[in-house]
């Protein structure tokens, strides 16, 4: 990418596609399909920056809800979300989003979260956007670097003669959270574009794949001036091509260069696999039944045992903690999303003795596998 933030492909009719695969390299290619339904898909891999979970909690607190209610059944906690910037899995995030929807009864909750996000919520990519030369450059940055904060979706820009379309595509299988995820992302993108342009989006159209909800007016009141089409079979923000030439009111070439370097550095680190926590989690999620020892994992990652221990400790965890995390997430996923017997699930997560597996579940979750299947979590 050149120093103009990826704006070289401006030809009408061309499609510019920037995906998480482009950003983080070949080892992530198996994540991408929304058709993937098994636990090895992106749903259980670290894909969501904890900032977005924190923002959801803050929005729920604004409605008078307390943490003791918010986190029930989510297996998350406020302190955990604050610990560091380690990504959480979509399944973890989904439990929190479903809980929020259950507590509020608001189908537009995701839109409120997206429209409440400050620039700092999105890290260096947003700082680069607001310092961009014009709206077109800012939009290209959003598409290119969105995966640095959230890998559950892909942003794709399609330029036409008179219009430009920003397509939002599902990468992990959003399922019942399609409205929440899409409205959060599109709400935050529209807010960022309004911020850099200094006003409402002119002649903007939004196409939404989900069915027209009973709360359509809630969308209209929050997305003032944007034409809404539901049941469209796609998620697209459609804008006049001329709008891309609008100068950013916060343009700052020096700040842009600095923020862009931070984005490029973060992308390079992800591509090089510098995040050892994510690399270990990826390798463990590929296993079934038999899990490697710490030494075997270190060897597969081409480091010494001591180096792996040190790098994981620097990120606030250990190999055993990550192994337990993977087994716990897989256990819940199998119990809630498959009809496999408890004995078969026990084997898949590395327990040959079902009674030992049941005891471990009680230690992990405070309840039995059967109770989890019946909705205890």
ZINORHU-V945108 format. One record per backbone hydrogen bond with DSSP energy under -0.5 kcal/mol. NH is the residue of the N-H (numbers start at 1). CO is the residue of the C=O. E is the energy in kcal/mol with one decimal. If there is no record, write none. Layout:
BEGIN
NH/CO/E
NH/CO/E
END
This chain:
BEGIN
5/2/-1.1
10/8/-1.4
13/159/-1.9
14/11/-1.9
16/157/-3.8
17/15/-0.6
18/16/-0.5
18/155/-1.0
19/17/-0.5
23/19/-1.4
24/20/-2.4
25/21/-1.5
28/25/-1.7
29/26/-1.9
31/28/-2.2
32/29/-1.0
36/33/-1.0
41/38/-1.8
42/31/-0.8
44/41/-1.3
45/42/-0.7
47/45/-0.6
47/88/-2.2
48/88/-2.6
49/149/-2.1
52/49/-1.8
53/49/-0.6
54/50/-2.6
55/51/-2.3
56/52/-1.3
57/53/-2.2
58/54/-2.6
59/55/-2.2
60/56/-2.2
61/57/-2.5
62/58/-1.8
63/59/-0.6
63/60/-0.8
64/61/-2.2
65/60/-1.7
69/66/-1.4
70/66/-2.5
71/67/-2.3
72/69/-0.9
74/71/-2.0
75/71/-0.6
81/77/-2.1
82/78/-1.4
83/79/-1.1
83/80/-0.6
84/80/-0.5
88/48/-2.9
90/42/-0.6
90/45/-0.7
91/43/-2.5
93/89/-2.3
94/90/-3.1
95/91/-1.8
96/92/-1.4
97/93/-2.5
98/94/-2.9
99/95/-1.9
100/96/-2.4
101/97/-2.3
102/98/-2.5
103/99/-2.5
104/100/-2.0
105/101/-2.6
107/105/-0.7
109/106/-1.5
112/108/-1.9
113/109/-2.2
114/110/-2.7
115/111/-2.6
116/112/-0.7
116/113/-0.8
117/114/-0.9
121/118/-1.5
122/119/-1.7
123/120/-1.2
125/122/-0.7
126/123/-1.0
127/123/-1.3
128/124/-2.4
129/125/-1.9
130/126/-2.5
131/127/-1.1
132/129/-1.5
135/246/-2.2
136/244/-2.7
138/134/-1.9
139/135/-2.7
140/136/-2.1
141/137/-1.9
142/138/-2.0
143/139/-2.0
144/140/-2.5
145/141/-2.6
146/142/-1.0
148/145/-1.8
149/146/-1.9
150/146/-1.9
151/47/-3.3
154/169/-2.2
155/18/-0.6
156/154/-0.5
156/167/-2.5
157/16/-2.2
158/165/-2.9
159/14/-2.6
160/163/-2.8
164/239/-2.7
165/158/-3.0
166/237/-2.7
167/156/-3.6
167/165/-0.7
168/235/-2.9
169/154/-2.6
169/167/-0.5
171/152/-2.3
172/152/-0.7
177/174/-2.1
178/175/-1.6
181/177/-2.9
182/178/-2.3
183/179/-2.3
184/180/-1.9
185/181/-2.4
186/182/-2.7
187/183/-2.0
188/184/-2.1
189/185/-2.5
190/186/-2.4
191/187/-1.7
192/188/-2.2
193/189/-2.4
194/190/-2.3
195/191/-2.1
196/192/-2.4
197/193/-1.8
198/194/-1.8
199/194/-0.9
204/201/-0.9
205/238/-2.6
206/227/-3.5
207/236/-2.9
208/229/-3.2
216/213/-1.1
218/215/-1.5
219/215/-1.0
220/216/-2.0
221/217/-2.3
222/218/-1.1
223/219/-2.3
226/223/-2.2
227/204/-2.6
227/225/-0.6
229/206/-2.3
231/210/-2.4
232/208/-2.8
235/168/-0.5
236/207/-2.1
236/234/-0.6
237/166/-2.3
238/205/-3.6
238/236/-0.6
239/164/-2.8
240/202/-0.7
241/162/-2.5
243/240/-1.2
244/241/-1.2
245/242/-1.2
246/243/-1.7
248/133/-1.6
249/196/-2.6
251/248/-1.6
252/131/-2.1
256/252/-2.9
257/253/-2.3
258/254/-1.9
259/255/-2.7
260/256/-2.8
261/257/-2.0
262/258/-1.6
263/259/-2.0
264/260/-2.7
265/261/-2.5
266/262/-2.3
267/263/-2.5
268/264/-2.4
269/265/-2.4
270/266/-2.1
271/267/-2.5
272/268/-2.3
273/269/-0.5
273/270/-0.9
274/269/-2.4
276/274/-1.2
279/275/-1.9
280/276/-2.5
281/277/-2.6
282/278/-2.7
283/279/-2.1
284/280/-2.5
285/281/-2.4
286/282/-0.8
286/283/-0.5
287/284/-1.4
289/348/-2.2
290/288/-0.9
291/289/-0.5
297/293/-2.4
298/294/-2.8
299/295/-2.3
300/296/-2.1
301/297/-1.7
302/299/-1.2
303/298/-2.5
308/304/-2.3
309/305/-2.6
310/306/-2.4
311/307/-2.7
312/308/-2.5
313/309/-2.3
314/310/-2.0
315/311/-0.8
315/312/-0.6
316/313/-1.9
317/312/-2.3
322/318/-2.1
323/319/-2.5
324/320/-2.6
325/321/-2.4
326/322/-2.5
327/323/-2.5
328/324/-2.6
329/325/-2.6
330/326/-2.6
331/327/-2.4
332/328/-2.3
333/329/-2.4
334/330/-3.0
335/331/-2.3
336/332/-2.2
337/333/-2.5
338/334/-1.4
345/341/-2.3
346/342/-2.4
347/343/-1.8
348/344/-2.1
349/345/-1.7
350/347/-1.6
351/346/-3.4
352/350/-0.6
354/352/-0.7
357/353/-2.0
358/354/-2.4
359/355/-2.1
360/356/-2.2
361/357/-2.4
362/358/-2.0
363/359/-1.8
364/360/-2.8
365/361/-3.5
366/361/-0.7
366/362/-1.4
367/361/-0.7
372/368/-2.0
373/369/-2.3
374/370/-1.6
375/372/-1.6
376/371/-2.6
END
